[in-house]
Amino acid sequence: MTFTETSLQITGPADAGWDAARQAWNLAVDQRPAAVACANSAADVATAIAHARREGLRVAPQATGHGASALGGAQDGALLLKTDRLDAIEIDAAARRARVGAGALSGDVAVRAGADGLAALHGSSADVSVVGYTLGGGIGWLSREHGLASEHVTAIELVTADGVLRSVDANSAGIDGELFWALRGGGGGFGVVTALEFELMPLTHVFAGTLFWPGELAREVLNAYRAWAETVPETVTSTVRLLRLPDLPFVPEPLRDRPVVDVCLSFAGDPADGDALVAPLRAVAPPLIDTLATIPAPQLVRLHGDPEQPVPGLGHHAVLRELTAAGIDALVETAGHASGSPLLSVELRQLGGALARRPEGAGALGAIDGAYVLYGVGTPVTPEVGRAVDERLDAVAAALAPWSTGGAFLNMADRPDGAAARAFDAPTRERLRALKEAVDRDGLIVARG
Ligand SMILES: Cc1cc2nc3c(=O)[nH]c(=O)nc-3n(C[C@H](O)[C@H](O)[C@H](O)COP(=O)(O)OP(=O)(O)OC[C@H]3O[C@@H](n4cnc5c(N)ncnc54)[C@H](O)[C@@H]3O)c2cc1C
């Protein structure tokens, strides 16, 4: 069954191209929707919602499928509503604003904004959608200075479960005002976003890069990093990772198939101060590779080396309130070079700074209470390896549990383990629940968490 209503294209299981249509970016997720709708316009989104209602289907909006595992199969049997063709990007350089469609990718926005000497508050991946990333809050290389990406959203266009196309912003009142609040970090279950408008930062260059050392130095590096991270200005955002990269040509030869520890950072202050800033890190030991340098700001979106093609991944996260020497020991023992860990990466993403401060008029998330996000990921190349990856992710989370806030950050919550409840305090949860009840009482729109 392939038919067209307006320009909406709906593909069903018997149609050619079905497997490609239902495939998520995360190849570990075998999505089994009832049908896949590809929207070319906001009108198509409304048509898809009406179609789903007629057919008795729920609607699962999806741009790329980076977050497909978090749905926990809720997309199975639903209408998977693909927004990737809504990829328009408009930059208003004078106003320092971007307006992007629901399918626009972070890497493309970074390049377009960069052409005007501007930077978006994107994360570490070039091929996540700006909308999916921002609906979950969005933390990236400029976050400790500027806060969550969702706090820089100025307007949102969406189609709600009643099929109404709405445009909401800070001046909206009533339900529209609540939608503008909820969609800034509260997840995506309140409608299907068709476009997002947000602020851009004036930034042409940053001092940024990565220091890689042999994994055997993990304790020394992590302890030096911990001391350093406590002192750096808010213009620094950083991560520290325990890596085991594959033996593949795209991996630099010194890093292939061996335990590695790295510190990856961005400094948006005066680049001339960069070398002095990172001197305590460089002093730990001679690195295998040192890429720290002044770079054009659009290159930040590729700093972390995240995969830009679909890959299979199993991930898990926790929010830590602090990083202590004992926490470092626990991390190295469960994920370090001698641990036998099958994980590709276990990292700590630095929070704090503006991420810890809830701005006036903030959205549903507003701030993150914690010092680091712990995120581990592995590649389930076989079912056995997948089980080993999951067990190790559990073990790492358990080892670091004494330092966990018990909270969650939706964007890093790959498992459908109640993160949506743990990401917010009780009044926020209740306000989100009341809004969902008001705009989507039947639960038509699938949400993560
Ligand atoms: C390699 C990698 C790196 C990452 N790095 C970062 C990072 O640095 N910082 C960070 O904060 N996050 C990061 N993430 C998490 C990422 O931001 C989330 O997974 C995000 O949800 C991806 O958005 P997407 O639209 O590309 O994915 P999708 O799977 O398409 O969407 C995820 C969810 O967002 C919602 N959604 C998407 N589009 C719409 C829409 N139009 N309307 C309503 N709801 C919608 C839906 O609930 C959907 O299930 C990373 C993820 C990966 C895999």
The ligand as a MOL file (V3000), in Angstrom:
LIG
                    3D

  0  0  0     0  0            999 V3000
M  V30 BEGIN CTAB
M  V30 COUNTS 53 58 0 0 0
M  V30 BEGIN ATOM
M  V30 1 C 26.1130 9.5910 18.7280 0
M  V30 2 C 25.1870 10.4300 19.5720 0
M  V30 3 C 25.6580 11.6100 20.1360 0
M  V30 4 C 24.8200 12.4150 20.9170 0
M  V30 5 N 25.3130 13.5520 21.4820 0
M  V30 6 C 24.5000 14.3310 22.2410 0
M  V30 7 C 24.9770 15.5320 22.8430 0
M  V30 8 O 26.1360 15.8990 22.6860 0
M  V30 9 N 24.1220 16.2460 23.6080 0
M  V30 10 C 22.8160 15.8810 23.7860 0
M  V30 11 O 22.0760 16.5970 24.4620 0
M  V30 12 N 22.3350 14.7560 23.2150 0
M  V30 13 C 23.1490 13.9800 22.4730 0
M  V30 14 N 22.6650 12.8300 21.9150 0
M  V30 15 C 21.2830 12.4570 22.1510 0
M  V30 16 C 20.3830 13.0300 21.0790 0
M  V30 17 O 20.3370 14.4330 21.1860 0
M  V30 18 C 18.9820 12.4540 21.2790 0
M  V30 19 O 19.0200 11.0740 21.0090 0
M  V30 20 C 17.9650 13.1460 20.3990 0
M  V30 21 O 16.6810 12.7790 20.8190 0
M  V30 22 C 18.1640 12.7810 18.9610 0
M  V30 23 O 17.2150 13.4540 18.1890 0
M  V30 24 P 16.8350 12.8930 16.7460 0
M  V30 25 O 15.6350 13.6360 16.3220 0
M  V30 26 O 18.0360 12.8930 15.8880 0
M  V30 27 O 16.4650 11.3750 17.0750 0
M  V30 28 P 15.0400 10.6680 16.9070 0
M  V30 29 O 15.2340 9.2750 17.3860 0
M  V30 30 O 14.5360 10.8590 15.5440 0
M  V30 31 O 14.1080 11.4460 17.9170 0
M  V30 32 C 14.2460 11.2320 19.2990 0
M  V30 33 C 12.9510 11.5750 19.9770 0
M  V30 34 O 12.7450 12.9800 19.8930 0
M  V30 35 C 11.3680 13.2300 19.7250 0
M  V30 36 N 11.1870 13.9050 18.4530 0
M  V30 37 C 12.0300 13.9420 17.4020 0
M  V30 38 N 11.5140 14.7210 16.4370 0
M  V30 39 C 10.3300 15.1550 16.8870 0
M  V30 40 C 9.3290 16.0050 16.3590 0
M  V30 41 N 9.4420 16.5660 15.1570 0
M  V30 42 N 8.2450 16.2610 17.1070 0
M  V30 43 C 8.0940 15.7250 18.3320 0
M  V30 44 N 9.0060 14.9120 18.8800 0
M  V30 45 C 10.1150 14.6400 18.1640 0
M  V30 46 C 10.6490 11.9210 19.7600 0
M  V30 47 O 10.2280 11.6560 21.0870 0
M  V30 48 C 11.7220 10.9520 19.3410 0
M  V30 49 O 11.5010 9.6460 19.8200 0
M  V30 50 C 23.4850 12.0150 21.1390 0
M  V30 51 C 23.0120 10.8170 20.5870 0
M  V30 52 C 23.8500 10.0280 19.8130 0
M  V30 53 C 23.3290 8.7380 19.2440 0
M  V30 END ATOM
M  V30 BEGIN BOND
M  V30 1 1 1 2
M  V30 2 1 2 3
M  V30 3 2 2 52
M  V30 4 2 3 4
M  V30 5 1 4 5
M  V30 6 1 4 50
M  V30 7 2 5 6
M  V30 8 1 6 7
M  V30 9 1 6 13
M  V30 10 2 7 8
M  V30 11 1 7 9
M  V30 12 1 9 10
M  V30 13 2 10 11
M  V30 14 1 10 12
M  V30 15 2 12 13
M  V30 16 1 13 14
M  V30 17 1 14 15
M  V30 18 1 14 50
M  V30 19 1 15 16
M  V30 20 1 16 17
M  V30 21 1 16 18
M  V30 22 1 18 19
M  V30 23 1 18 20
M  V30 24 1 20 21
M  V30 25 1 20 22
M  V30 26 1 22 23
M  V30 27 1 23 24
M  V30 28 2 24 25
M  V30 29 1 24 26
M  V30 30 1 24 27
M  V30 31 1 27 28
M  V30 32 2 28 29
M  V30 33 1 28 30
M  V30 34 1 28 31
M  V30 35 1 31 32
M  V30 36 1 32 33
M  V30 37 1 33 34
M  V30 38 1 33 48
M  V30 39 1 34 35
M  V30 40 1 35 36
M  V30 41 1 35 46
M  V30 42 1 36 37
M  V30 43 1 36 45
M  V30 44 2 37 38
M  V30 45 1 38 39
M  V30 46 1 39 40
M  V30 47 2 39 45
M  V30 48 1 40 41
M  V30 49 2 40 42
M  V30 50 1 42 43
M  V30 51 2 43 44
M  V30 52 1 44 45
M  V30 53 1 46 47
M  V30 54 1 46 48
M  V30 55 1 48 49
M  V30 56 2 50 51
M  V30 57 1 51 52
M  V30 58 1 52 53
M  V30 END BOND
M  V30 END CTAB
M  END
